[in-house]
Amino acid sequence: MVQDNWQRTIEYVRLSLTEACNFCCPYCRPEAITPESQTNLLTPDEWLTVLGAFHQLGVRALRLTGGEPLLYPHLDELLQKLQERQWFEDVSMTTNGSLLGKRAKELQKLGLNRVNISLDAVDEDTFDIRTGRIGELSAVIEGIEAALAAGFTSVKINTVLMEPMSDDMVRSLLAYMEKWPVIWRFIEYMPFQGQTFRGPTFEEWQAQLTRICGGPLIPVEKNGAKKDAKKGAESGNGHALDADEVNADKVNADKPTAAKKSKSVTGFGPATYYALPQGPVVGFIFPMSHSYCHECNRVRLTSDGRLRLCLLRDDEADLVSLVRQGKSSEELAEHIKDVLQLRREQHEGPDMAAPKRAMWRIGG
């Protein structure tokens, strides 16, 4: 395992395969960016040199992102080669789901363990506005259901809280949580397009869910990232549920809920998980109002081959040039180890200026 200069263990890498995307979500990318505009894609073998270095440094988990990773033309080849090498305990993907319907089963066979699917609204009009596309909600729903049928270890839904939600909108989401055996995660809006901070804070969203659900949210521990169990958040009775307890129906024994259907709450990232009184499990990712900098265990690789040390800072290191100079994974690992010592302790929070690199150029 490798640590940065703040003694944080790096065990999780997020790899953006392409800047291209078939959606235009306002918090991520402008309309002007088209799938044809992507340049400088790395080949699977180039990525394997980089990922081999992270494997040598003890990284345990890899997440493929974009843009839309399903638009990366060499995805199947990359997954097949990763499956042959068995470098990582967990290989997952974040996708908008619109292209997943016909590919989910094959991706699972190629060694993809888990998928996270973005879904910012469940009614068509709002969904069209949020994605900048008309009539794609049904394709995303099809992708979610295909993922559930494919046999992935888990399926999670990501919803960005772009603005405060009405109670009716929250109830419509809860209805889907009861329908699908998924973990639903709520992500705080971040000012990547230069907008000011907006949307509910961690405490505001927690209070709204508690009020609508009619009871307290019960903390649920993850079984992915290595954490001291004694530091886990506790419920009202002084006990934090682990994944097995949730799945053993100790949240609500009389309902076939999402929490009970899911195999586990697997996660290597920063989400804080809770079981709702009705049973489903939800995750909170609020990097602005509820920073997790002190335990951040991940770094990012941009689609143009740069190592980004923090999502919200423009601290980067060029890796692709070293790869194209013929550096080996071993040499690259030594360089990465040195670069990780440049990580800063934390970002500036809600008052920060927007990063120079837009979200679509960093990777989700």
Short mmCIF file of the C-alpha atoms (twelve columns), coordinates in Angstrom:
data_MODEL
# 
_entry.id   MODEL 
# 
loop_
_atom_site.group_PDB 
_atom_site.id 
_atom_site.type_symbol 
_atom_site.label_atom_id 
_atom_site.label_alt_id 
_atom_site.label_comp_id 
_atom_site.label_asym_id 
_atom_site.label_seq_id 
_atom_site.Cartn_x 
_atom_site.Cartn_y 
_atom_site.Cartn_z 
_atom_site.pdbx_PDB_model_num 
ATOM 1   C CA . MET A 1   0.000   0.000   0.000   1 
ATOM 2   C CA . VAL A 2   1.158   3.519   -0.752  1 
ATOM 3   C CA . GLN A 3   0.392   6.586   1.348   1 
ATOM 4   C CA . ASP A 4   0.475   10.293  0.614   1 
ATOM 5   C CA . ASN A 5   2.205   12.872  2.796   1 
ATOM 6   C CA . TRP A 6   -0.849  13.033  5.089   1 
ATOM 7   C CA . GLN A 7   -0.723  9.271   5.778   1 
ATOM 8   C CA . ARG A 8   -3.821  8.585   3.682   1 
ATOM 9   C CA . THR A 9   -3.650  5.183   1.992   1 
ATOM 10  C CA . ILE A 10  -4.384  5.283   -1.740  1 
ATOM 11  C CA . GLU A 11  -6.371  2.181   -2.642  1 
ATOM 12  C CA . TYR A 12  -8.816  3.377   -5.285  1 
ATOM 13  C CA . VAL A 13  -8.286  4.817   -8.796  1 
ATOM 14  C CA . ARG A 14  -10.937 6.395   -11.014 1 
ATOM 15  C CA . LEU A 15  -10.039 6.196   -14.708 1 
ATOM 16  C CA . SER A 16  -11.819 8.429   -17.234 1 
ATOM 17  C CA . LEU A 17  -11.642 6.590   -20.546 1 
ATOM 18  C CA . THR A 18  -13.067 9.359   -22.745 1 
ATOM 19  C CA . GLU A 19  -14.331 12.917  -22.574 1 
ATOM 20  C CA . ALA A 20  -17.124 12.052  -25.005 1 
ATOM 21  C CA . CYS A 21  -20.704 11.772  -23.768 1 
ATOM 22  C CA . ASN A 22  -24.106 11.506  -25.399 1 
ATOM 23  C CA . PHE A 23  -25.726 13.591  -22.607 1 
ATOM 24  C CA . CYS A 24  -25.263 17.265  -21.706 1 
ATOM 25  C CA . CYS A 25  -25.856 17.489  -17.958 1 
ATOM 26  C CA . PRO A 26  -25.352 21.139  -16.939 1 
ATOM 27  C CA . TYR A 27  -23.084 20.393  -13.958 1 
ATOM 28  C CA . CYS A 28  -20.682 18.468  -16.183 1 
ATOM 29  C CA . ARG A 29  -20.342 19.632  -19.770 1 
ATOM 30  C CA . PRO A 30  -21.656 22.240  -22.257 1 
ATOM 31  C CA . GLU A 31  -23.714 21.460  -25.336 1 
ATOM 32  C CA . ALA A 32  -20.775 22.294  -27.594 1 
ATOM 33  C CA . ILE A 33  -18.880 19.144  -26.633 1 
ATOM 34  C CA . THR A 34  -19.848 16.253  -28.904 1 
ATOM 35  C CA . PRO A 35  -18.827 12.577  -28.966 1 
ATOM 36  C CA . GLU A 36  -16.764 13.330  -32.076 1 
ATOM 37  C CA . SER A 37  -14.682 15.946  -30.263 1 
ATOM 38  C CA . GLN A 38  -12.648 13.503  -28.149 1 
ATOM 39  C CA . THR A 39  -8.930  13.407  -28.839 1 
ATOM 40  C CA . ASN A 40  -5.798  11.815  -27.431 1 
ATOM 41  C CA . LEU A 41  -7.432  8.577   -26.323 1 
ATOM 42  C CA . LEU A 42  -5.015  6.163   -24.717 1 
ATOM 43  C CA . THR A 43  -4.921  2.604   -26.015 1 
ATOM 44  C CA . PRO A 44  -5.716  -0.347  -23.741 1 
ATOM 45  C CA . ASP A 45  -2.010  -1.243  -23.594 1 
ATOM 46  C CA . GLU A 46  -1.087  2.297   -22.575 1 
ATOM 47  C CA . TRP A 47  -3.664  2.189   -19.803 1 
ATOM 48  C CA . LEU A 48  -2.367  -1.209  -18.724 1 
ATOM 49  C CA . THR A 49  1.096   0.277   -18.213 1 
ATOM 50  C CA . VAL A 50  -0.404  2.952   -15.969 1 
ATOM 51  C CA . LEU A 51  -2.710  0.555   -14.125 1 
ATOM 52  C CA . GLY A 52  0.119   -1.928  -13.679 1 
ATOM 53  C CA . ALA A 53  1.961   0.773   -11.758 1 
ATOM 54  C CA . PHE A 54  -1.007  1.330   -9.458  1 
ATOM 55  C CA . HIS A 55  -1.317  -2.425  -8.956  1 
ATOM 56  C CA . GLN A 56  2.302   -2.518  -7.791  1 
ATOM 57  C CA . LEU A 57  1.508   0.299   -5.351  1 
ATOM 58  C CA . GLY A 58  -1.250  -1.795  -3.767  1 
ATOM 59  C CA . VAL A 59  -4.343  -0.148  -5.240  1 
ATOM 60  C CA . ARG A 60  -7.308  -2.457  -4.680  1 
ATOM 61  C CA . ALA A 61  -10.155 -0.951  -6.715  1 
ATOM 62  C CA . LEU A 62  -10.599 0.542   -10.184 1 
ATOM 63  C CA . ARG A 63  -13.590 2.522   -11.456 1 
ATOM 64  C CA . LEU A 64  -14.043 3.281   -15.163 1 
ATOM 65  C CA . THR A 65  -15.720 6.607   -15.894 1 
ATOM 66  C CA . GLY A 66  -16.016 9.299   -18.565 1 
ATOM 67  C CA . GLY A 67  -17.594 11.202  -20.248 1 
ATOM 68  C CA . GLU A 68  -19.576 8.124   -21.020 1 
ATOM 69  C CA . PRO A 69  -17.224 5.108   -20.721 1 
ATOM 70  C CA . LEU A 70  -19.391 2.989   -23.010 1 
ATOM 71  C CA . LEU A 71  -18.312 5.326   -25.851 1 
ATOM 72  C CA . TYR A 72  -14.659 4.322   -25.393 1 
ATOM 73  C CA . PRO A 73  -14.048 2.202   -28.530 1 
ATOM 74  C CA . HIS A 74  -11.677 -0.273  -26.843 1 
ATOM 75  C CA . LEU A 75  -13.658 -0.962  -23.672 1 
ATOM 76  C CA . ASP A 76  -14.155 -4.688  -24.218 1 
ATOM 77  C CA . GLU A 77  -10.465 -5.209  -24.985 1 
ATOM 78  C CA . LEU A 78  -9.410  -3.315  -21.866 1 
ATOM 79  C CA . LEU A 79  -11.796 -5.264  -19.632 1 
ATOM 80  C CA . GLN A 80  -10.662 -8.579  -21.101 1 
ATOM 81  C CA . LYS A 81  -7.009  -7.779  -20.436 1 
ATOM 82  C CA . LEU A 82  -7.794  -6.627  -16.897 1 
ATOM 83  C CA . GLN A 83  -9.718  -9.840  -16.309 1 
ATOM 84  C CA . GLU A 84  -6.706  -11.871 -17.438 1 
ATOM 85  C CA . ARG A 85  -4.399  -10.035 -15.038 1 
ATOM 86  C CA . GLN A 86  -6.661  -9.983  -11.951 1 
ATOM 87  C CA . TRP A 87  -4.880  -6.943  -10.560 1 
ATOM 88  C CA . PHE A 88  -7.819  -5.432  -8.679  1 
ATOM 89  C CA . GLU A 89  -10.294 -6.775  -6.146  1 
ATOM 90  C CA . ASP A 90  -13.055 -4.675  -7.672  1 
ATOM 91  C CA . VAL A 91  -13.583 -3.236  -11.167 1 
ATOM 92  C CA . SER A 92  -16.631 -1.013  -11.510 1 
ATOM 93  C CA . MET A 93  -18.079 1.583   -13.865 1 
ATOM 94  C CA . THR A 94  -20.074 4.798   -13.680 1 
ATOM 95  C CA . THR A 95  -22.348 5.288   -16.695 1 
ATOM 96  C CA . ASN A 96  -25.427 7.279   -17.690 1 
ATOM 97  C CA . GLY A 97  -27.039 3.932   -18.513 1 
ATOM 98  C CA . SER A 98  -28.510 4.894   -21.882 1 
ATOM 99  C CA . LEU A 99  -26.204 2.511   -23.783 1 
ATOM 100 C CA . LEU A 100 -26.103 -0.202  -21.136 1 
ATOM 101 C CA . GLY A 101 -29.213 -2.178  -22.043 1 
ATOM 102 C CA . LYS A 102 -27.626 -4.289  -24.775 1 
ATOM 103 C CA . ARG A 103 -24.173 -4.539  -23.192 1 
ATOM 104 C CA . ALA A 104 -24.712 -5.217  -19.493 1 
ATOM 105 C CA . LYS A 105 -24.494 -9.011  -19.620 1 
ATOM 106 C CA . GLU A 106 -21.387 -9.063  -21.780 1 
ATOM 107 C CA . LEU A 107 -19.650 -6.506  -19.563 1 
ATOM 108 C CA . GLN A 108 -20.374 -8.662  -16.537 1 
ATOM 109 C CA . LYS A 109 -18.842 -11.670 -18.315 1 
ATOM 110 C CA . LEU A 110 -15.746 -9.566  -19.072 1 
ATOM 111 C CA . GLY A 111 -15.158 -9.055  -15.369 1 
ATOM 112 C CA . LEU A 112 -16.990 -5.831  -14.569 1 
ATOM 113 C CA . ASN A 113 -18.126 -6.302  -10.966 1 
ATOM 114 C CA . ARG A 114 -20.391 -3.338  -10.279 1 
ATOM 115 C CA . VAL A 115 -22.115 -0.434  -12.040 1 
ATOM 116 C CA . ASN A 116 -23.254 2.989   -10.880 1 
ATOM 117 C CA . ILE A 117 -25.885 4.592   -13.094 1 
ATOM 118 C CA . SER A 118 -26.640 8.303   -13.155 1 
ATOM 119 C CA . LEU A 119 -30.314 9.210   -12.839 1 
ATOM 120 C CA . ASP A 120 -31.046 12.809  -11.869 1 
ATOM 121 C CA . ALA A 121 -34.833 12.645  -12.254 1 
ATOM 122 C CA . VAL A 122 -37.544 10.023  -12.692 1 
ATOM 123 C CA . ASP A 123 -40.075 12.100  -14.621 1 
ATOM 124 C CA . GLU A 124 -39.474 12.671  -18.328 1 
ATOM 125 C CA . ASP A 125 -39.738 16.460  -18.456 1 
ATOM 126 C CA . THR A 126 -37.232 17.028  -15.647 1 
ATOM 127 C CA . PHE A 127 -34.959 14.288  -16.964 1 
ATOM 128 C CA . ASP A 128 -34.884 15.894  -20.430 1 
ATOM 129 C CA . ILE A 129 -33.892 19.238  -18.901 1 
ATOM 130 C CA . ARG A 130 -31.217 17.697  -16.680 1 
ATOM 131 C CA . THR A 131 -29.590 15.698  -19.493 1 
ATOM 132 C CA . GLY A 132 -30.061 18.080  -22.424 1 
ATOM 133 C CA . ARG A 133 -31.638 15.253  -24.409 1 
ATOM 134 C CA . ILE A 134 -35.217 14.406  -25.333 1 
ATOM 135 C CA . GLY A 135 -36.780 11.006  -24.767 1 
ATOM 136 C CA . GLU A 136 -33.798 9.142   -23.281 1 
ATOM 137 C CA . LEU A 137 -35.293 8.268   -19.887 1 
ATOM 138 C CA . SER A 138 -36.707 4.975   -21.158 1 
ATOM 139 C CA . ALA A 139 -33.256 3.919   -22.415 1 
ATOM 140 C CA . VAL A 140 -31.754 4.629   -18.997 1 
ATOM 141 C CA . ILE A 141 -34.529 2.665   -17.270 1 
ATOM 142 C CA . GLU A 142 -33.822 -0.204  -19.681 1 
ATOM 143 C CA . GLY A 143 -30.130 0.036   -18.803 1 
ATOM 144 C CA . ILE A 144 -30.853 -0.137  -15.069 1 
ATOM 145 C CA . GLU A 145 -33.085 -3.171  -15.464 1 
ATOM 146 C CA . ALA A 146 -30.520 -4.874  -17.725 1 
ATOM 147 C CA . ALA A 147 -27.843 -4.244  -15.106 1 
ATOM 148 C CA . LEU A 148 -30.048 -5.768  -12.409 1 
ATOM 149 C CA . ALA A 149 -30.580 -8.847  -14.577 1 
ATOM 150 C CA . ALA A 150 -26.895 -9.205  -15.528 1 
ATOM 151 C CA . GLY A 151 -25.689 -10.398 -12.128 1 
ATOM 152 C CA . PHE A 152 -23.400 -7.552  -11.077 1 
ATOM 153 C CA . THR A 153 -22.288 -7.558  -7.443  1 
ATOM 154 C CA . SER A 154 -24.271 -4.368  -6.950  1 
ATOM 155 C CA . VAL A 155 -26.112 -1.692  -8.887  1 
ATOM 156 C CA . LYS A 156 -26.128 1.843   -7.516  1 
ATOM 157 C CA . ILE A 157 -28.036 4.890   -8.719  1 
ATOM 158 C CA . ASN A 158 -26.377 8.319   -8.559  1 
ATOM 159 C CA . THR A 159 -28.528 11.444  -8.299  1 
ATOM 160 C CA . VAL A 160 -26.920 14.884  -8.279  1 
ATOM 161 C CA . LEU A 161 -28.860 17.310  -6.086  1 
ATOM 162 C CA . MET A 162 -28.689 20.271  -8.438  1 
ATOM 163 C CA . GLU A 163 -31.224 22.222  -6.388  1 
ATOM 164 C CA . PRO A 164 -33.512 21.614  -3.408  1 
ATOM 165 C CA . MET A 165 -36.131 18.927  -4.106  1 
ATOM 166 C CA . SER A 166 -39.786 19.226  -3.228  1 
ATOM 167 C CA . ASP A 167 -41.213 16.591  -0.917  1 
ATOM 168 C CA . ASP A 168 -43.234 15.194  -3.836  1 
ATOM 169 C CA . MET A 169 -40.073 14.723  -5.905  1 
ATOM 170 C CA . VAL A 170 -38.421 12.932  -3.002  1 
ATOM 171 C CA . ARG A 171 -41.424 10.641  -2.622  1 
ATOM 172 C CA . SER A 172 -41.245 9.743   -6.324  1 
ATOM 173 C CA . LEU A 173 -37.627 8.677   -5.823  1 
ATOM 174 C CA . LEU A 174 -38.598 6.640   -2.784  1 
ATOM 175 C CA . ALA A 175 -41.143 4.777   -4.902  1 
ATOM 176 C CA . TYR A 176 -38.350 3.656   -7.238  1 
ATOM 177 C CA . MET A 177 -36.177 2.677   -4.282  1 
ATOM 178 C CA . GLU A 178 -38.917 0.283   -3.230  1 
ATOM 179 C CA . LYS A 179 -39.189 -1.062  -6.797  1 
ATOM 180 C CA . TRP A 180 -35.516 -1.728  -7.595  1 
ATOM 181 C CA . PRO A 181 -32.931 -3.661  -5.523  1 
ATOM 182 C CA . VAL A 182 -30.391 -0.848  -5.778  1 
ATOM 183 C CA . ILE A 183 -28.426 1.436   -3.504  1 
ATOM 184 C CA . TRP A 184 -29.450 5.038   -4.238  1 
ATOM 185 C CA . ARG A 185 -26.750 7.661   -3.724  1 
ATOM 186 C CA . PHE A 186 -27.250 11.416  -3.518  1 
ATOM 187 C CA . ILE A 187 -24.383 13.645  -4.628  1 
ATOM 188 C CA . GLU A 188 -23.913 17.260  -3.657  1 
ATOM 189 C CA . TYR A 189 -23.856 19.792  -6.466  1 
ATOM 190 C CA . MET A 190 -20.346 21.106  -7.174  1 
ATOM 191 C CA . PRO A 191 -19.537 24.389  -8.999  1 
ATOM 192 C CA . PHE A 192 -17.646 22.994  -11.973 1 
ATOM 193 C CA . GLN A 193 -19.143 25.323  -14.555 1 
ATOM 194 C CA . GLY A 194 -18.416 28.439  -12.526 1 
ATOM 195 C CA . GLN A 195 -21.794 28.526  -10.779 1 
ATOM 196 C CA . THR A 196 -21.967 29.290  -7.103  1 
ATOM 197 C CA . PHE A 197 -22.629 26.619  -4.499  1 
ATOM 198 C CA . ARG A 198 -26.286 25.601  -4.361  1 
ATOM 199 C CA . GLY A 199 -28.514 22.675  -3.465  1 
ATOM 200 C CA . PRO A 200 -29.122 21.105  -0.060  1 
ATOM 201 C CA . THR A 201 -26.260 20.513  2.349   1 
ATOM 202 C CA . PHE A 202 -25.604 17.150  3.996   1 
ATOM 203 C CA . GLU A 203 -27.568 18.160  7.103   1 
ATOM 204 C CA . GLU A 204 -30.482 19.638  5.119   1 
ATOM 205 C CA . TRP A 205 -30.854 16.541  2.945   1 
ATOM 206 C CA . GLN A 206 -30.575 14.189  5.909   1 
ATOM 207 C CA . ALA A 207 -33.269 16.157  7.745   1 
ATOM 208 C CA . GLN A 208 -35.604 16.154  4.732   1 
ATOM 209 C CA . LEU A 209 -35.307 12.392  4.214   1 
ATOM 210 C CA . THR A 210 -35.808 11.771  7.923   1 
ATOM 211 C CA . ARG A 211 -38.959 13.894  7.947   1 
ATOM 212 C CA . ILE A 212 -40.463 12.354  4.804   1 
ATOM 213 C CA . CYS A 213 -39.608 8.779   5.823   1 
ATOM 214 C CA . GLY A 214 -41.045 9.276   9.283   1 
ATOM 215 C CA . GLY A 215 -38.059 8.072   11.269  1 
ATOM 216 C CA . PRO A 216 -34.288 8.246   11.748  1 
ATOM 217 C CA . LEU A 217 -31.786 7.064   9.161   1 
ATOM 218 C CA . ILE A 218 -29.775 4.078   10.398  1 
ATOM 219 C CA . PRO A 219 -26.032 4.168   9.545   1 
ATOM 220 C CA . VAL A 220 -24.773 1.253   7.437   1 
ATOM 221 C CA . GLU A 221 -21.083 0.387   7.204   1 
ATOM 222 C CA . LYS A 222 -19.312 -0.338  3.932   1 
ATOM 223 C CA . ASN A 223 -17.413 -3.547  3.317   1 
ATOM 224 C CA . GLY A 224 -15.015 -2.222  0.677   1 
ATOM 225 C CA . ALA A 225 -12.555 0.410   1.846   1 
ATOM 226 C CA . LYS A 226 -10.555 -0.535  4.911   1 
ATOM 227 C CA . LYS A 227 -11.851 1.390   7.892   1 
ATOM 228 C CA . ASP A 228 -11.710 1.043   11.652  1 
ATOM 229 C CA . ALA A 229 -15.090 -0.428  12.532  1 
ATOM 230 C CA . LYS A 230 -15.062 1.456   15.817  1 
ATOM 231 C CA . LYS A 231 -15.112 4.725   13.898  1 
ATOM 232 C CA . GLY A 232 -18.318 3.867   12.045  1 
ATOM 233 C CA . ALA A 233 -21.298 6.121   12.590  1 
ATOM 234 C CA . GLU A 234 -23.813 4.862   15.084  1 
ATOM 235 C CA . SER A 235 -27.582 4.667   15.032  1 
ATOM 236 C CA . GLY A 236 -29.901 5.916   17.711  1 
ATOM 237 C CA . ASN A 237 -29.358 2.749   19.752  1 
ATOM 238 C CA . GLY A 238 -25.570 3.058   19.534  1 
ATOM 239 C CA . HIS A 239 -25.186 0.466   16.791  1 
ATOM 240 C CA . ALA A 240 -24.140 0.868   13.172  1 
ATOM 241 C CA . LEU A 241 -25.554 -1.823  10.904  1 
ATOM 242 C CA . ASP A 242 -23.147 -3.652  8.656   1 
ATOM 243 C CA . ALA A 243 -24.111 -4.957  5.222   1 
ATOM 244 C CA . ASP A 244 -24.945 -8.433  6.480   1 
ATOM 245 C CA . GLU A 245 -27.360 -7.075  9.054   1 
ATOM 246 C CA . VAL A 246 -29.140 -4.960  6.476   1 
ATOM 247 C CA . ASN A 247 -29.451 -7.919  4.171   1 
ATOM 248 C CA . ALA A 248 -30.641 -10.132 7.010   1 
ATOM 249 C CA . ASP A 249 -33.804 -8.030  7.192   1 
ATOM 250 C CA . LYS A 250 -33.089 -6.310  10.476  1 
ATOM 251 C CA . VAL A 251 -34.213 -2.962  9.104   1 
ATOM 252 C CA . ASN A 252 -37.767 -3.895  8.206   1 
ATOM 253 C CA . ALA A 253 -38.686 -7.540  8.266   1 
ATOM 254 C CA . ASP A 254 -42.036 -7.348  6.520   1 
ATOM 255 C CA . LYS A 255 -41.068 -5.665  3.222   1 
ATOM 256 C CA . PRO A 256 -39.112 -6.990  0.203   1 
ATOM 257 C CA . THR A 257 -36.937 -3.876  0.145   1 
ATOM 258 C CA . ALA A 258 -33.909 -2.917  -1.892  1 
ATOM 259 C CA . ALA A 259 -31.653 -3.245  1.130   1 
ATOM 260 C CA . LYS A 260 -32.677 -6.833  1.699   1 
ATOM 261 C CA . LYS A 261 -32.383 -7.785  -1.953  1 
ATOM 262 C CA . SER A 262 -28.880 -6.357  -2.466  1 
ATOM 263 C CA . LYS A 263 -25.976 -8.668  -1.680  1 
ATOM 264 C CA . SER A 264 -23.958 -6.069  0.200   1 
ATOM 265 C CA . VAL A 265 -23.106 -2.414  0.549   1 
ATOM 266 C CA . THR A 266 -19.801 -2.576  -1.281  1 
ATOM 267 C CA . GLY A 267 -17.891 0.653   -1.659  1 
ATOM 268 C CA . PHE A 268 -14.327 1.937   -1.885  1 
ATOM 269 C CA . GLY A 269 -15.314 5.586   -2.245  1 
ATOM 270 C CA . PRO A 270 -16.420 8.327   0.145   1 
ATOM 271 C CA . ALA A 271 -20.151 7.675   0.439   1 
ATOM 272 C CA . THR A 272 -21.807 7.544   3.842   1 
ATOM 273 C CA . TYR A 273 -24.611 4.960   3.844   1 
ATOM 274 C CA . TYR A 274 -27.911 4.868   5.713   1 
ATOM 275 C CA . ALA A 275 -30.880 2.513   5.810   1 
ATOM 276 C CA . LEU A 276 -34.213 4.287   5.563   1 
ATOM 277 C CA . PRO A 277 -36.961 3.259   8.010   1 
ATOM 278 C CA . GLN A 278 -38.721 1.567   5.069   1 
ATOM 279 C CA . GLY A 279 -35.623 -0.535  4.359   1 
ATOM 280 C CA . PRO A 280 -33.805 0.773   1.256   1 
ATOM 281 C CA . VAL A 281 -30.217 1.891   1.663   1 
ATOM 282 C CA . VAL A 282 -29.106 5.331   0.480   1 
ATOM 283 C CA . GLY A 283 -25.675 6.902   0.181   1 
ATOM 284 C CA . PHE A 284 -24.611 10.491  0.756   1 
ATOM 285 C CA . ILE A 285 -21.645 12.067  -1.096  1 
ATOM 286 C CA . PHE A 286 -21.349 15.697  -0.006  1 
ATOM 287 C CA . PRO A 287 -17.758 16.849  -0.623  1 
ATOM 288 C CA . MET A 288 -18.583 20.536  -0.159  1 
ATOM 289 C CA . SER A 289 -20.631 20.696  3.040   1 
ATOM 290 C CA . HIS A 290 -19.425 17.385  4.550   1 
ATOM 291 C CA . SER A 291 -15.822 17.047  3.397   1 
ATOM 292 C CA . TYR A 292 -14.111 13.653  3.477   1 
ATOM 293 C CA . CYS A 293 -10.635 15.027  2.662   1 
ATOM 294 C CA . HIS A 294 -9.178  13.599  5.873   1 
ATOM 295 C CA . GLU A 295 -9.868  10.032  4.684   1 
ATOM 296 C CA . CYS A 296 -9.704  10.446  0.912   1 
ATOM 297 C CA . ASN A 297 -8.285  7.214   -0.495  1 
ATOM 298 C CA . ARG A 298 -8.511  7.851   -4.223  1 
ATOM 299 C CA . VAL A 299 -6.938  9.624   -7.169  1 
ATOM 300 C CA . ARG A 300 -8.136  10.167  -10.722 1 
ATOM 301 C CA . LEU A 301 -6.754  9.514   -14.181 1 
ATOM 302 C CA . THR A 302 -8.027  11.841  -16.894 1 
ATOM 303 C CA . SER A 303 -8.735  10.582  -20.395 1 
ATOM 304 C CA . ASP A 304 -5.651  12.417  -21.706 1 
ATOM 305 C CA . GLY A 305 -3.408  10.476  -19.337 1 
ATOM 306 C CA . ARG A 306 -2.881  12.842  -16.416 1 
ATOM 307 C CA . LEU A 307 -2.916  11.907  -12.741 1 
ATOM 308 C CA . ARG A 308 -5.231  14.276  -10.860 1 
ATOM 309 C CA . LEU A 309 -4.595  14.348  -7.141  1 
ATOM 310 C CA . CYS A 310 -7.927  15.904  -6.089  1 
ATOM 311 C CA . LEU A 311 -11.236 16.311  -7.871  1 
ATOM 312 C CA . LEU A 312 -11.589 19.901  -6.688  1 
ATOM 313 C CA . ARG A 313 -7.985  21.048  -7.269  1 
ATOM 314 C CA . ASP A 314 -6.024  21.450  -10.480 1 
ATOM 315 C CA . ASP A 315 -2.967  19.569  -9.170  1 
ATOM 316 C CA . GLU A 316 -2.001  17.126  -11.931 1 
ATOM 317 C CA . ALA A 317 0.944   15.112  -13.210 1 
ATOM 318 C CA . ASP A 318 1.583   13.981  -16.786 1 
ATOM 319 C CA . LEU A 319 1.768   10.180  -17.033 1 
ATOM 320 C CA . VAL A 320 1.009   9.568   -20.704 1 
ATOM 321 C CA . SER A 321 4.251   11.221  -21.858 1 
ATOM 322 C CA . LEU A 322 6.247   8.840   -19.678 1 
ATOM 323 C CA . VAL A 323 4.308   5.867   -21.035 1 
ATOM 324 C CA . ARG A 324 4.953   6.969   -24.613 1 
ATOM 325 C CA . GLN A 325 8.630   7.399   -23.795 1 
ATOM 326 C CA . GLY A 326 8.707   3.682   -23.015 1 
ATOM 327 C CA . LYS A 327 8.730   3.822   -19.213 1 
ATOM 328 C CA . SER A 328 7.753   0.544   -17.552 1 
ATOM 329 C CA . SER A 329 5.058   0.059   -14.928 1 
ATOM 330 C CA . GLU A 330 7.831   -0.301  -12.340 1 
ATOM 331 C CA . GLU A 331 9.384   3.048   -13.288 1 
ATOM 332 C CA . LEU A 332 5.974   4.671   -13.416 1 
ATOM 333 C CA . ALA A 333 5.143   3.357   -9.930  1 
ATOM 334 C CA . GLU A 334 8.189   5.115   -8.468  1 
ATOM 335 C CA . HIS A 335 7.194   8.360   -10.162 1 
ATOM 336 C CA . ILE A 336 3.578   8.094   -8.953  1 
ATOM 337 C CA . LYS A 337 4.775   7.418   -5.404  1 
ATOM 338 C CA . ASP A 338 6.682   10.724  -5.465  1 
ATOM 339 C CA . VAL A 339 3.783   12.641  -7.022  1 
ATOM 340 C CA . LEU A 340 1.376   11.427  -4.331  1 
ATOM 341 C CA . GLN A 341 3.452   13.267  -1.748  1 
ATOM 342 C CA . LEU A 342 2.251   16.515  -3.343  1 
ATOM 343 C CA . ARG A 343 -1.375  15.928  -2.370  1 
ATOM 344 C CA . ARG A 344 -2.776  18.717  -0.259  1 
ATOM 345 C CA . GLU A 345 -4.575  18.223  3.003   1 
ATOM 346 C CA . GLN A 346 -7.983  19.479  1.812   1 
ATOM 347 C CA . HIS A 347 -9.866  21.697  -0.616  1 
ATOM 348 C CA . GLU A 348 -11.432 25.047  0.234   1 
ATOM 349 C CA . GLY A 349 -15.065 23.910  0.458   1 
ATOM 350 C CA . PRO A 350 -18.177 25.833  -0.629  1 
ATOM 351 C CA . ASP A 351 -16.264 29.093  -1.163  1 
ATOM 352 C CA . MET A 352 -13.764 27.587  -3.579  1 
ATOM 353 C CA . ALA A 353 -13.276 28.877  -7.102  1 
ATOM 354 C CA . ALA A 354 -14.284 26.551  -9.916  1 
ATOM 355 C CA . PRO A 355 -11.416 24.284  -11.043 1 
ATOM 356 C CA . LYS A 356 -9.841  25.260  -14.360 1 
ATOM 357 C CA . ARG A 357 -10.476 21.813  -15.814 1 
ATOM 358 C CA . ALA A 358 -14.200 21.276  -16.336 1 
ATOM 359 C CA . MET A 359 -15.914 18.166  -14.965 1 
ATOM 360 C CA . TRP A 360 -16.278 16.559  -18.381 1 
ATOM 361 C CA . ARG A 361 -12.499 16.832  -18.793 1 
ATOM 362 C CA . ILE A 362 -11.784 15.328  -15.359 1 
ATOM 363 C CA . GLY A 363 -14.139 12.365  -15.391 1 
ATOM 364 C CA . GLY A 364 -17.135 11.515  -13.250 1 
# 
